[in-house]
Amino acid sequence: MFLDYARIRISSGKGGNGHVSFRREKYVPNGGPDGGDGGDGGDIIFEIDKGMNTLFIYKHRYDFRAENGQEGGKKRQHGKNGADLVLKVPEGTILREESSRKIIADMSGSNTRQIILRGGRGGKGNMNFATPTMQAPQYAQPGKEGITLNVVLELKLVADVGLVGFPNAGKSTFLSAVTNASPKIASYPFTTIDPNLGVADLGGGKGFVIADMPGLIEGASEGVGLGHRFLRHIERTRVLIHLVDTASFDGRDPVEDIRAINAELEKFNPAILKKPMIIAANKIDAVFGEDDDPVGRVRAEAERLGLDFFAISAATGQGLNALLWHVQNLLETTAAEAVLFEQEYFPEDDAVKDDLPYEISCETDRDGRRIWYVEGPKVEKMLGYTHLDSERGFAFFQRFFRDSGIEADLKKAGIRDRDTVKMYEFYFDYYDENAVWEDRRRKDKNEEEF
């Protein structure tokens, strides 16, 4: 069964708690703290599976959770990290946050594997809190909670060529005639339910993938007849074949059909009409009228729009070979630009959106360097989700540092370029962008004078 839409809930694993214990050996009755750290919670990872072409595996299961990290142990034993949960999806799947509909990830092209939710960090064991004045800490840090997110999966088929047209235009017949696909073919009163994929093999290593989009109807761009679900598959195609029923068995006018379909495409996404499009006048074997020349009128409309035109019969095969080779030439001369959708929603941002407090303080060390301390529930929660050793994690930290107001508050407090910022166990050098640009401007000016 083909399924191109699914709703699921995903949860990363909770970090394991730190452990409280003390060294107890035969000749060391009063040993120090030796409670180990908890393990990190498992991540939620999405990965492309080239063998999948449907989201059907998500039809009957809704909740997906990564494993929690284990608690630390005595004798400084580190708790086991929770196992990551890898969810397989077909290429072309887009992940959206359910309420905002913003894009979390586009699993296409080179983005074959992406960590969507980071597991919570494991808590520190009591061995980390020993100080000269507190040699027997009875405290260990709890593990950080994981992140839970409601996600919508949308599959946008990845094909070279998309077939569009009204119901009964002959798209299924065309696909079965030129590819290895076997769609159900009949005089349906409405439309094929699901998109179909097929490979047109022209021999000599030439060929391309064709997607038969379910027949569009007027109002499709507004969701009528599940129009949004059908139209999204067209966005990734490189070339469009617009099949037009010139026999007009259902009484429709073929020229008006062209204009109506193009209007729906433009309303949904104007960029679609910038793709190379071919008008294919179908069912020419069934045109018998003497007073009207529908094929000629369709040709004239194609010329008016500046589009290539072919007269074909999908049922008899007339004109198909010339059309397919024209499409092949178009694909070879059209830049293969991947249609990738940018990330709009960052789960970590929502995880630390709460209006939690933080405190800023400053001290000067022996060498006269100023160290700024930023601590509090907001910072602690952010560090619990963020893996600063990864490029994406550090990028999130920089965004958090700016957007949360911490940087602005540090500037108000008097932080200077190259001061040190300490957030719990993490140290950072602070660079003021204005100071960097001023140094560069001064250096350029000195070089000019020299």
VOGU-3710 file (C-alpha; in Angstrom, 3 decimals, decimal comma):
1> mfldyariri> 0,000/0,000/0,000  1,334/3,434/-0,956  1,301/5,952/1,907  2,802/9,431/1,518  1,674/11,001/4,822  2,064/9,986/8,461  1,843/11,533/11,937  4,127/10,237/14,673  5,510/11,252/18,061  9,245/10,935/18,675
11> ssgkggnghv> 11,105/11,146/21,999  14,825/11,145/22,640  16,137/9,271/25,683  16,514/10,738/29,153  20,027/11,004/30,534  20,914/8,639/33,369  21,264/10,044/36,869  24,653/10,557/38,436  25,479/8,189/41,289  26,230/8,919/44,946
21> sfrrekyvpn> 28,718/6,523/46,543  31,978/6,560/48,500  35,121/4,529/48,258  35,066/1,715/50,793  38,077/-0,600/50,969  39,593/-2,651/53,747  42,396/-0,239/54,502  40,614/2,915/53,307  37,601/3,209/55,628  36,918/6,859/54,837
31> ggpdggdggd> 37,576/7,055/51,096  36,374/9,919/48,962  33,358/10,084/46,656  33,422/7,681/43,693  29,915/7,965/42,223  30,055/7,752/38,414  28,277/9,817/35,766  25,034/8,739/34,151  24,932/7,737/30,504  23,552/10,020/27,808
41> ggdiifeidk> 20,063/9,346/26,474  19,716/7,933/22,977  19,190/10,184/19,960  16,354/10,042/17,422  17,916/9,673/13,962  16,210/9,635/10,575  17,903/7,809/7,714  17,097/7,303/4,038  16,415/3,734/2,964  16,799/3,450/-0,817
51> gmntlfiykh> 14,623/0,338/-0,788  11,575/2,171/0,587  9,057/4,076/-1,517  6,221/4,502/0,987  5,608/5,557/4,608  3,404/2,534/5,216  5,495/1,267/8,184  4,282/4,306/10,147  0,600/3,604/9,521  -0,031/1,457/12,591
61> rydfraengq> 2,599/2,731/15,023  2,595/6,235/16,469  5,025/6,494/19,395  8,802/6,111/18,933  11,234/6,455/21,833  15,010/6,174/22,074  16,513/4,370/25,048  17,248/6,166/28,313  20,791/6,383/29,639  21,652/4,238/32,638
71> eggkkrqhgk> 22,531/5,577/36,061  26,195/5,865/36,974  27,682/3,316/39,363  30,062/3,140/42,261  33,818/3,001/41,711  33,485/5,819/39,149  31,596/3,602/36,724  29,988/5,533/33,886  26,398/4,571/33,111  25,740/3,022/29,712
81> ngadlvlkvp> 24,546/5,430/27,046  21,025/4,830/25,768  20,760/3,246/22,319  19,898/5,594/19,473  16,677/4,952/17,578  17,127/5,048/13,785  13,923/5,565/11,801  14,045/4,652/8,100  12,231/6,756/5,514  12,138/6,869/1,689
91> egtilreess> 14,199/9,485/-0,109  12,170/12,659/-0,532  10,580/12,581/2,946  10,090/15,918/4,665  9,720/16,160/8,451  7,527/18,949/9,822  6,699/20,045/13,356  2,988/19,285/13,619  1,556/22,494/15,058  3,640/25,071/13,164
101> rkiiadmsgs> 4,094/22,983/9,967  7,681/24,239/9,839  10,295/22,002/8,229  12,632/20,113/10,567  14,496/18,146/7,900  14,403/17,270/4,221  15,657/13,726/3,761  16,831/14,091/0,177  20,017/14,278/-1,864  23,150/14,215/0,271
111> ntrqiilrgg> 21,159/14,465/3,509  20,931/10,715/3,980  21,135/10,672/7,782  20,282/13,363/10,330  20,021/13,510/14,099  16,629/15,088/14,768  16,456/14,938/18,585  19,454/14,750/20,897  19,154/12,651/24,007  19,490/14,275/27,412
121> rggkgnmnfa> 22,993/14,415/28,878  23,801/12,098/31,767  24,039/13,630/35,227  27,368/14,062/37,017  28,203/11,650/39,824  29,164/12,931/43,264  32,873/12,420/42,472  32,637/15,643/40,415  31,490/17,801/43,326  34,272/17,195/45,843
131> tptmqapqya> 36,064/20,388/46,945  38,563/21,171/49,713  35,668/22,347/51,873  33,167/19,675/50,758  35,061/16,394/50,697  32,038/14,103/51,040  29,287/15,477/48,798  25,990/13,657/49,178  24,729/15,098/45,908  24,729/13,841/42,324
141> qpgkegitln> 23,278/15,530/39,290  20,070/14,105/37,787  20,045/13,221/34,107  18,477/15,676/31,688  15,089/14,917/30,198  14,792/13,956/26,558  12,793/15,942/24,003  9,363/14,883/22,747  8,037/16,167/19,447  4,959/15,558/17,307
151> vvlelklvad> 6,086/15,203/13,713  4,367/15,011/10,331  6,100/12,970/7,612  5,393/13,964/4,009  6,794/12,025/1,080  7,555/14,084/-2,024  8,456/11,597/-4,730  11,843/12,008/-6,369  11,347/11,615/-10,120  12,813/13,151/-13,273
161> vglvgfpnag> 9,475/13,672/-15,018  6,019/14,397/-13,679  2,778/13,646/-15,538  -0,008/16,140/-14,876  -3,497/16,541/-16,262  -7,160/16,182/-15,484  -8,652/12,803/-14,528  -9,140/10,521/-17,541  -6,493/12,387/-19,560  -4,763/9,021/-20,060
171> kstflsavtn> -1,819/9,343/-17,660  -2,038/5,773/-16,349  -2,265/4,399/-19,884  0,723/6,546/-20,892  2,781/5,331/-17,916  2,054/1,669/-18,596  2,913/2,134/-22,298  6,332/3,784/-21,792  7,580/2,272/-18,508  7,654/-0,936/-16,510
181> aspkiasypf> 4,912/0,302/-14,175  1,533/-1,420/-13,965  -1,021/1,108/-12,729  -4,691/0,197/-12,557  -6,295/1,471/-15,756  -9,996/2,132/-16,182  -12,385/4,944/-16,937  -12,408/6,236/-13,376  -14,980/8,971/-12,750  -12,588/10,870/-10,498
191> ttidpnlgva> -8,899/10,008/-10,382  -6,203/7,468/-9,595  -5,772/7,390/-5,824  -1,980/7,125/-5,542  1,012/8,362/-7,529  2,777/5,713/-9,607  6,453/5,539/-10,542  7,953/3,931/-13,616  11,271/3,881/-15,481  11,306/4,740/-19,185
201> dlgggkgfvi> 14,184/2,706/-20,672  15,330/4,097/-24,018  18,259/1,697/-24,363  21,965/2,398/-24,423  21,938/3,478/-20,818  19,395/6,208/-21,527  16,224/6,540/-19,500  14,474/8,396/-16,701  11,957/8,020/-13,873  8,378/9,153/-14,518
211> admpgliega> 5,822/9,880/-11,798  2,142/9,699/-12,719  0,508/12,274/-10,464  -3,129/11,623/-9,525  -5,486/13,629/-11,739  -5,872/17,226/-10,674  -9,157/19,051/-10,429  -9,990/22,732/-10,144  -9,394/23,910/-6,584  -6,579/21,396/-6,036
221> segvglghrf> -4,198/24,150/-4,895  -6,638/24,920/-2,084  -6,819/21,303/-0,972  -9,925/20,300/-2,899  -9,811/16,604/-3,724  -6,670/16,141/-1,597  -4,965/18,540/-3,998  -2,162/19,504/-1,635  -1,182/15,870/-1,168  -0,996/15,383/-4,938
231> lrhiertrvl> 0,670/18,647/-5,873  3,587/18,295/-3,476  4,993/15,417/-5,540  5,432/17,711/-8,537  7,840/20,043/-6,731  10,838/17,717/-7,062  10,412/16,791/-10,734  12,674/18,397/-13,360  10,384/18,205/-16,408  6,581/18,159/-16,679
241> ihlvdtasfd> 4,460/16,432/-19,319  0,980/17,910/-19,397  -1,330/15,295/-20,892  -4,466/16,725/-22,498  -7,530/14,711/-23,522  -8,265/15,871/-27,068  -11,114/13,372/-27,525  -13,111/15,141/-24,778  -15,220/12,077/-23,941  -16,379/13,773/-20,724
251> grdpvedira> -17,311/16,990/-22,505  -14,364/19,067/-21,313  -12,607/21,574/-23,562  -8,879/20,646/-23,921  -7,646/24,251/-24,142  -9,574/25,230/-21,020  -8,078/22,162/-19,304  -4,557/23,436/-20,013  -5,361/26,852/-18,570  -7,102/25,403/-15,505
261> inaelekfnp> -4,242/23,033/-14,627  -1,616/25,748/-15,096  -3,630/28,041/-12,826  -3,683/25,384/-10,079  0,054/24,808/-10,403  0,774/28,529/-10,158  -1,438/28,952/-7,096  0,274/26,068/-5,319  3,875/27,055/-6,163  4,734/29,521/-8,967
271> ailkkpmiia> 8,185/27,946/-9,307  6,565/24,837/-10,812  5,659/26,698/-13,996  9,321/27,635/-14,476  10,157/23,981/-15,093  10,377/22,749/-18,711  6,873/21,648/-19,724  5,629/19,687/-22,723  2,012/19,731/-23,886  1,076/16,226/-25,068
281> ankidavfge> -2,247/16,082/-26,940  -3,423/12,546/-26,133  -6,071/10,259/-27,675  -5,569/11,610/-31,190  -6,646/8,198/-32,483  -10,135/8,897/-31,120  -10,630/12,368/-32,613  -13,207/12,124/-35,418  -14,924/15,528/-35,492  -14,997/17,316/-38,824
291> dddpvgrvra> -16,168/20,719/-37,574  -13,623/21,058/-34,778  -9,881/20,462/-34,673  -9,055/20,016/-30,946  -5,483/18,882/-31,690  -4,854/22,027/-33,712  -6,329/24,220/-30,970  -4,123/22,554/-28,351  -1,091/23,063/-30,607  -1,957/26,753/-30,967
301> eaerlgldff> -2,312/27,121/-27,181  1,080/25,448/-26,644  2,677/27,835/-29,135  1,019/30,800/-27,403  2,532/29,670/-24,086  5,915/28,992/-25,668  5,766/25,291/-24,803  6,838/22,232/-26,785  3,967/20,255/-28,340  3,511/16,586/-29,269
311> aisaatgqgl> 0,450/14,782/-30,610  0,277/11,230/-29,241  -1,898/8,235/-28,578  -0,946/6,392/-25,393  -3,284/3,558/-26,392  -1,729/2,867/-29,841  1,790/4,151/-29,181  1,628/6,820/-31,891  4,140/9,643/-31,259  5,441/8,198/-27,965
321> nallwhvqnl> 8,996/7,469/-29,127  9,565/11,028/-30,384  8,161/12,441/-27,145  10,368/10,268/-24,924  13,556/11,169/-26,787  12,658/14,843/-26,589  12,249/14,479/-22,815  15,622/12,699/-22,617  17,297/15,584/-24,461  15,596/18,081/-22,157
331> lettaaeavl> 16,885/16,264/-19,066  20,421/16,160/-20,461  20,419/19,895/-21,134  18,561/20,994/-17,995  20,637/21,579/-14,878  19,922/18,881/-12,320  19,320/21,227/-9,425  18,210/19,348/-6,349  15,038/20,739/-4,783  15,939/20,828/-1,104
341> feqeyfpedd> 13,846/22,512/1,554  15,688/24,496/4,222  15,290/23,738/7,915  12,834/26,131/9,554  12,258/24,517/12,943  14,947/23,641/15,483  13,692/21,302/18,241  16,377/22,457/20,695  15,069/26,021/20,497  11,658/25,005/21,801
351> avkddlpyei> 13,232/22,866/24,505  14,830/25,958/26,118  12,109/28,463/25,226  10,820/28,507/28,802  11,315/31,791/30,640  13,779/30,312/33,098  16,178/32,531/35,067  19,949/32,808/34,840  22,552/34,808/36,754  25,680/36,611/35,588
361> scetdrdgrr> 28,692/37,319/37,788  32,321/38,250/37,181  35,678/37,756/38,892  39,293/38,501/38,010  41,904/35,738/38,257  45,523/36,088/39,393  46,690/37,053/35,928  44,164/39,877/35,682  41,874/38,029/33,252  38,171/38,493/33,752
371> iwyvegpkve> 35,946/35,419/33,929  32,198/35,803/33,536  29,992/33,137/35,105  26,601/32,468/33,535  24,546/29,940/35,473  20,945/29,080/36,195  18,144/26,696/35,146  17,924/28,134/31,608  21,629/27,582/30,889  21,679/24,209/32,611
381> kmlgythlds> 18,703/23,046/30,550  20,349/24,208/27,309  23,598/22,389/28,089  21,590/19,279/28,892  20,452/19,030/25,260  23,457/20,406/23,437  26,481/18,435/22,269  29,052/21,188/21,792  31,541/18,845/20,136  29,367/18,757/16,993
391> ergfaffqrf> 29,129/21,538/14,411  25,344/21,622/14,617  25,391/21,612/18,425  27,827/24,508/18,601  25,798/26,456/16,019  22,738/25,989/18,240  24,718/27,184/21,267  25,763/30,362/19,435  22,154/31,017/18,436  20,992/30,416/22,011
401> frdsgieadl> 23,714/32,712/23,394  22,469/35,523/21,140  18,690/34,981/21,059  18,196/34,254/24,769  19,471/37,720/25,714  22,571/36,430/27,503  24,972/38,210/25,148  23,071/41,485/25,492  23,095/41,195/29,302  26,835/40,470/29,303
411> kkagirdrdt> 27,445/43,574/27,196  25,390/45,662/29,622  27,467/44,252/32,480  30,684/45,335/30,742  32,118/42,237/29,058  35,038/43,002/26,745  36,522/41,351/23,708  38,530/38,207/24,599  37,112/37,899/28,131  36,325/34,338/29,258
421> vkmyefyfdy> 32,757/33,092/29,737  32,185/30,046/31,962  28,945/28,097/31,819  29,256/25,333/34,372  32,079/23,069/33,119  32,395/24,834/29,743  34,756/27,749/29,043  34,457/30,059/26,009  36,455/33,010/24,723  34,158/35,937/24,006
431> ydenavwedr> 34,732/37,799/20,746  32,942/41,090/20,191  32,065/41,376/16,495  32,351/45,165/16,601  35,827/44,926/18,115  36,892/42,402/15,475  35,724/44,684/12,648  37,384/47,708/14,292  40,708/45,829/14,535  40,426/44,843/10,889
441> rrkdkneeef> 39,594/48,405/9,827  42,533/49,776/11,830  44,872/47,186/10,326  43,721/48,005/6,776  44,205/51,722/7,435  47,741/51,174/8,757  48,607/49,086/5,700  47,341/51,856/3,391  49,405/54,509/5,209  52,463/52,288/5,087
//
